[in-house]
Amino acid sequence: MMHVKKAIQNILLWRGLNFLSLFILNVLLARYFGASEAGALFFVINNLSLVILILSFSLELGLTYYVASGKIDGSETGMLALIWCIIAVCIFIFFPPRLNTLIIEGVNLKIASICFITGNLLINFYSSLFFARNNFITPNGCLLAVNLILITLFISGMQNAAYQHLFLYAYMGSFFLQGIVIAIFYFLQNRVRIKFPTWINFKLVVKFSLTAFVGNIIFFLVYRVDYWFVETYSSANELGNYIQVSKIVQWFLLVPTMISTVLFPFTATGQDSKIIDKIVSLSRILLWLYFFVCIGVAAIGFWAFVWMFGDTYTYMYTAFLLYIPGVLALVSLFPILSYHAGIKRIDIKIKGALLALLIIVVLNAVFTPEYGIYAASAASSIGYIVYYIYVIYYFKANNEIKLYQLFRPLPEDALYLKSKFYKRK
């Protein structure tokens, strides 16, 4: 199996390049459509993301676990992913949920939504199957290539308002193209045969995914339930500002998510005897790295947000400051969550997320009607901190670690971090 160090290097490089392309694309969308229209677009995408989560049933986690552990072969899992995707899309087509109408004229939201949902299901399933085999280059390379094409299209027609609906179709359709390309590469590279999954293996994957699904629904709401409060009690412009801040928070979580993606197969196989020490070190390093990143963004954000996204994004700075404590709690928590998932203790994640969700909903219900996006930011931050405290309590209780190990920086941390990116000749 690929070493943890090499796996982290690969995923950081290729997911990092993919993230950069997504960041550029998001900036272009934000500046082109403005806070109000971009907010409407991202709010619809938020609702579609919940639909995707429900339709996928978190099957990608079950697939990842059983492929990484070698208990089910790639042909069975590849065919199961394809069959599940086809059934899920058919359910959406024949029983579509009610979605908010986009402001942009000339856009058939149902067609755009089908492309978005189909693409994301394929991306989630087959990227996870690649990741389970420690292949981070192929799926991220496919995503990056399509994003670069889309960026070129946006830049080439940026000044023409008549192309807005075409840009939106291209944006939603890009997910469909990415999903198709990744699926094709998975079938070709792994020489997947037409081998339908056995009933026993199907039940194993679904049973594992069920617990993860419940947790992911709760975790999705922990991240996004505030959108609905802000959409109800704030203006369209404020909603656009708030979603953009929330997206920045989600971008901050990308590196911890990448590292967790690498750690999960290693914890699932149980082959690394020092995995606890590595998880504690990674958690501590992420905490301090993001502390300095947040300080840097806070120092320049007042003018940088408006300069980057446009003149309509004047509410972002204060909302971001209120998010910082919660961001620091979340980024340092991700390696520990990955460990719990790998040892089949997803229940800890679920209970902690449920507690955080309850706090976020109550605080939003009480304060957001009067204080708007700032109350929503503070509520999320408090919820994330409570989530951190809950999970750390169980992690510490079940492992021989001291609490200070999660916070106090050590000289070895700098050497450990350097070793991940620098190889002595």
C-alpha positions in Angstrom: 0.0 0.0 0.0 1.2 3.5 -0.8 2.9 5.2 2.2 0.9 7.9 4.0 3.5 10.6 3.2 3.4 9.9 -0.6 -0.4 9.7 -0.6 -0.7 13.1 1.2 1.8 14.6 -1.3 -0.2 13.4 -4.3 -3.6 14.4 -3.0 -2.4 17.9 -1.9 -0.8 18.5 -5.2 -3.6 17.4 -7.5 -6.6 18.4 -5.3 -4.7 21.6 -4.7 -4.5 22.3 -8.5 -8.2 21.4 -8.8 -9.1 23.7 -5.9 -7.2 26.5 -7.5 -9.2 26.1 -10.7 -12.5 26.0 -8.7 -11.4 29.1 -6.8 -10.8 31.0 -10.0 -14.1 29.8 -11.4 -16.0 30.9 -8.3 -14.4 34.4 -8.4 -15.4 34.8 -12.0 -19.0 33.7 -11.3 -19.2 36.0 -8.3 -17.9 39.1 -10.2 -19.9 38.3 -13.3 -23.3 37.7 -11.7 -22.9 40.0 -8.6 -23.9 39.1 -5.0 -27.7 38.9 -5.6 -27.7 36.6 -8.7 -24.7 34.6 -7.6 -26.4 34.1 -4.3 -29.5 32.8 -6.0 -27.4 30.4 -8.1 -25.4 29.1 -5.1 -28.6 28.8 -3.0 -30.1 26.5 -5.7 -26.8 24.5 -5.9 -27.0 24.2 -2.1 -30.5 22.6 -2.4 -29.3 20.4 -5.2 -26.4 19.3 -3.1 -28.8 18.1 -0.4 -30.7 16.2 -3.2 -27.4 14.5 -4.3 -26.6 13.6 -0.7 -30.0 11.9 -0.3 -29.9 10.1 -3.7 -26.3 8.9 -3.2 -27.1 7.4 0.2 -23.4 8.0 1.0 -22.6 4.9 -1.0 -19.2 6.2 -1.9 -18.1 5.7 1.7 -19.2 2.0 1.7 -17.5 1.5 -1.6 -14.3 3.1 -0.4 -14.2 1.0 2.8 -14.6 -2.3 1.1 -12.3 -1.6 -1.8 -9.6 -0.3 0.5 -9.9 -3.3 2.8 -9.8 -5.6 -0.2 -13.1 -7.3 0.7 -14.9 -6.5 -2.6 -13.2 -6.3 -6.0 -13.2 -3.3 -8.3 -15.5 -4.8 -10.9 -18.4 -5.3 -8.5 -18.0 -1.9 -6.9 -17.7 -0.2 -10.3 -20.9 -1.8 -11.6 -22.7 -1.1 -8.3 -21.8 2.6 -8.5 -23.0 2.8 -12.1 -26.3 1.0 -11.4 -27.0 3.2 -8.3 -26.3 6.3 -10.3 -28.7 5.4 -13.1 -31.5 4.6 -10.6 -30.9 7.8 -8.6 -31.1 10.0 -11.7 -34.3 8.3 -12.8 -35.8 9.0 -9.4 -34.9 12.7 -9.7 -36.3 12.9 -13.2 -39.7 11.3 -12.4 -40.0 12.7 -8.9 -38.3 16.1 -9.0 -38.3 18.2 -5.8 -39.5 21.8 -5.9 -36.6 24.1 -6.4 -36.3 27.9 -6.3 -36.4 29.5 -9.7 -33.1 31.2 -10.8 -33.2 34.9 -11.6 -31.3 34.3 -14.9 -33.7 34.3 -17.8 -33.6 31.6 -20.5 -32.4 28.8 -18.2 -34.3 25.5 -17.9 -33.6 24.7 -14.3 -34.6 21.1 -14.6 -32.2 20.3 -17.4 -29.4 22.1 -15.6 -30.2 20.3 -12.4 -30.1 16.8 -14.1 -26.7 17.5 -15.5 -25.5 18.8 -12.1 -26.9 15.8 -10.2 -25.8 13.1 -12.6 -22.3 14.5 -12.8 -21.8 14.9 -9.1 -23.0 11.4 -8.4 -20.5 10.0 -10.9 -17.8 12.2 -9.5 -18.4 11.2 -5.9 -18.7 7.4 -6.6 -15.8 7.0 -9.0 -13.4 9.5 -7.3 -13.9 7.5 -4.1 -13.1 4.3 -5.9 -9.9 5.8 -7.2 -9.0 7.2 -3.8 -9.6 3.8 -2.2 -6.8 2.5 -4.5 -4.7 5.6 -3.5 -5.0 7.0 -7.0 -5.4 10.8 -6.5 -4.0 11.9 -9.9 -6.5 10.5 -12.4 -9.8 11.9 -10.9 -8.4 15.2 -10.0 -6.6 15.5 -13.3 -10.0 15.0 -15.1 -11.7 17.6 -12.9 -8.9 20.1 -13.5 -9.0 19.7 -17.2 -12.7 20.4 -17.5 -12.4 23.4 -15.1 -9.7 24.9 -17.2 -11.9 24.6 -20.3 -14.8 26.3 -18.5 -12.6 29.1 -17.2 -11.4 29.8 -20.7 -15.1 30.0 -21.9 -16.0 32.4 -19.1 -13.1 34.7 -19.7 -13.6 34.8 -23.5 -17.2 36.0 -23.1 -17.1 37.7 -19.8 -18.3 41.1 -20.9 -21.4 39.9 -22.8 -24.5 39.8 -20.6 -26.4 38.0 -23.4 -24.4 34.9 -22.7 -25.4 34.6 -19.1 -27.7 31.6 -19.6 -25.1 29.9 -21.8 -22.5 30.3 -19.1 -24.9 28.8 -16.6 -25.6 25.8 -18.8 -21.8 25.4 -19.3 -21.2 25.6 -15.6 -23.8 23.0 -14.7 -23.0 20.8 -17.7 -19.3 20.8 -16.7 -20.1 18.6 -13.7 -21.8 16.1 -16.1 -18.7 16.0 -18.3 -16.4 15.5 -15.4 -18.4 12.6 -14.0 -18.6 10.9 -17.4 -14.8 11.2 -18.0 -13.9 10.0 -14.5 -16.2 7.0 -14.8 -14.7 6.1 -18.2 -11.1 6.3 -16.9 -12.0 4.1 -13.9 -13.5 1.4 -16.1 -10.5 1.5 -18.4 -7.6 1.8 -15.9 -9.0 -0.9 -13.6 -10.2 -3.2 -16.5 -13.6 -3.4 -14.9 -15.6 -6.4 -16.1 -19.4 -6.6 -16.3 -19.7 -8.2 -12.9 -22.9 -7.4 -11.0 -22.4 -7.3 -7.2 -23.6 -10.3 -5.2 -26.5 -9.7 -2.8 -24.2 -10.3 0.2 -21.7 -7.7 -0.9 -24.5 -5.3 -1.8 -25.9 -5.5 1.7 -22.4 -5.0 3.2 -21.9 -1.8 1.3 -25.4 -0.5 2.0 -25.2 -1.3 5.7 -21.9 0.5 6.0 -23.2 3.5 4.0 -26.4 3.7 6.0 -24.7 4.8 9.2 -22.5 7.2 7.2 -25.6 8.5 5.4 -27.3 9.5 8.6 -24.2 11.2 9.8 -23.6 13.0 6.4 -27.2 14.4 6.4 -26.7 15.8 9.8 -23.2 17.1 8.9 -24.6 18.7 5.7 -27.2 20.5 7.8 -24.5 21.6 10.3 -22.7 23.3 7.3 -25.7 24.6 5.4 -28.9 24.9 7.5 -28.0 28.5 8.2 -28.5 29.2 4.4 -32.2 28.8 4.8 -32.4 31.1 7.8 -30.4 33.8 6.0 -32.5 33.4 2.8 -35.6 33.9 4.9 -34.6 36.8 7.0 -32.0 38.7 4.9 -31.9 40.4 1.5 -30.7 38.7 -1.7 -27.5 40.7 -1.6 -26.8 39.7 2.0 -27.5 36.1 1.1 -24.9 36.3 -1.7 -22.4 37.7 0.7 -23.1 35.1 3.4 -22.9 32.1 0.9 -19.5 33.5 -0.3 -18.2 33.6 3.2 -19.5 30.0 3.8 -17.7 28.9 0.6 -14.5 30.4 1.9 -14.9 28.3 5.0 -15.5 25.2 2.9 -12.4 26.0 0.9 -10.5 26.2 4.2 -11.7 22.7 4.9 -10.4 21.2 1.6 -6.9 20.4 2.9 -8.1 18.7 6.1 -10.6 16.8 3.9 -7.9 15.7 1.6 -5.8 14.5 4.5 -8.8 12.7 5.9 -9.4 11.0 2.6 -5.8 9.7 2.7 -6.1 8.6 6.4 -9.4 6.7 6.0 -8.1 3.7 4.0 -5.1 3.4 6.3 -7.3 3.4 9.4 -9.8 1.0 7.7 -7.0 -1.5 7.0 -5.5 -1.2 10.5 -2.0 -1.7 9.0 -0.3 1.4 10.5 0.6 0.8 14.2 1.4 4.5 14.7 -1.7 5.9 13.2 -2.9 7.6 16.5 0.4 9.5 16.8 0.1 10.7 13.2 -3.5 11.7 13.7 -2.7 13.8 16.8 0.3 15.4 15.0 -1.8 16.3 11.9 -4.6 17.7 14.1 -2.2 19.9 16.0 -0.4 21.0 12.8 -3.6 21.9 11.0 -4.8 23.9 14.0 -1.7 26.1 14.1 -1.3 26.4 10.3 -4.9 27.6 10.0 -4.5 29.9 13.0 -1.9 31.9 11.1 -3.8 31.7 7.8 -6.9 33.1 9.5 -4.8 35.9 11.1 -3.5 36.7 7.6 -6.9 36.8 6.0 -8.3 38.9 8.9 -5.5 41.4 8.3 -6.3 42.0 4.6 -9.9 40.8 4.3 -11.5 44.1 4.8 -10.4 45.3 1.4 -9.4 42.0 -0.2 -12.9 40.5 -0.3 -14.3 43.5 -2.2 -11.3 43.7 -4.5 -11.6 40.0 -5.3 -15.3 39.4 -5.6 -16.7 42.8 -6.5 -18.3 45.9 -5.0 -21.5 44.1 -4.0 -19.6 42.0 -1.4 -19.3 44.5 1.5 -20.7 42.3 4.3 -18.2 39.5 4.0 -15.5 40.7 6.3 -17.3 40.8 9.6 -19.1 37.6 8.9 -15.7 35.9 8.2 -14.2 37.2 11.5 -17.1 35.6 13.4 -16.5 32.3 11.7 -12.8 32.0 12.6 -13.1 30.2 16.0 -15.3 27.6 14.4 -13.0 27.2 11.4 -10.1 26.4 13.7 -12.1 23.9 15.6 -13.2 22.1 12.4 -9.9 21.9 10.6 -8.2 20.3 13.5 -11.1 17.8 14.0 -11.0 16.3 10.5 -8.2 13.8 11.0 -9.9 12.5 14.2 -13.2 12.2 12.4 -11.4 10.1 9.7 -10.0 7.9 12.4 -13.4 7.2 14.0 -14.8 6.4 10.5 -12.0 4.0 9.8 -12.6 2.0 13.1 -16.4 2.0 12.5 -17.2 4.5 15.2 -19.2 6.8 13.0 -21.7 7.1 15.8 -19.4 9.5 17.5 -19.4 11.8 14.5 -23.2 11.5 14.2 -23.9 12.4 17.8 -21.5 15.3 17.9 -22.8 16.7 14.6 -26.4 16.3 15.9 -25.5 18.3 19.0 -23.9 21.0 16.9 -26.9 21.1 14.6 -29.3 21.6 17.5 -27.2 24.5 18.8 -26.9 26.1 15.3 -30.7 25.8 14.6 -31.7 27.3 18.0 -29.2 30.2 17.8 -30.3 31.0 14.2 -34.0 30.8 15.1 -33.5 33.2 18.0 -30.9 35.7 16.7 -30.8 35.6 12.8 -34.2 37.4 12.4 -32.8 40.5 14.1 -29.1 40.3 13.5 -29.0 38.6 10.1 -25.8 37.1 8.6 -23.7 38.1 11.6 -25.8 36.0 13.9 -25.7 33.1 11.5 -21.9 33.3 11.3 -21.6 33.3 15.1 -24.1 30.5 15.5 -22.2 28.3 13.1 -18.9 29.0 14.9 -20.3 28.1 18.3 -21.8 24.9 16.9 -18.5 23.9 15.4 -16.7 24.4 18.7 -19.2 22.3 20.6 -18.8 19.6 18.0 -15.0 19.7 18.5 -15.3 19.4 22.3 -17.7 16.4 22.0 -15.5 14.4 19.6 -12.3 15.2 21.4 -13.8 13.9 24.7 -14.3 10.5 23.2 -11.0 10.4 21.3 -9.1 11.2 24.4 -11.0 8.7 26.5 -10.3 5.8 24.1 -6.6 6.6 23.4 -3.6 7.2 25.6 -3.1 10.9 24.8 -2.9 14.0 26.9 -5.1 17.0 26.0 -2.1 19.3 25.6 -0.9 17.1 22.8 -3.7 18.5 20.6 -2.8 22.1 21.2 0.8 22.7 22.2 3.1 23.1 19.2 6.3 21.0 19.2 9.6 21.5 17.4 9.0 18.1 15.7 5.9 19.5 14.0 8.0 21.8 11.8 10.2 18.8 10.9 7.3 16.6 10.3 5.6 19.1 8.0 8.8 19.7 6.1 9.3 16.0 5.6 6.0 15.8 3.8 7.1 18.2 1.1 10.8 18.1 1.0 12.9 15.1 0.2 16.6 15.3 1.1 18.8 14.4 -1.8 
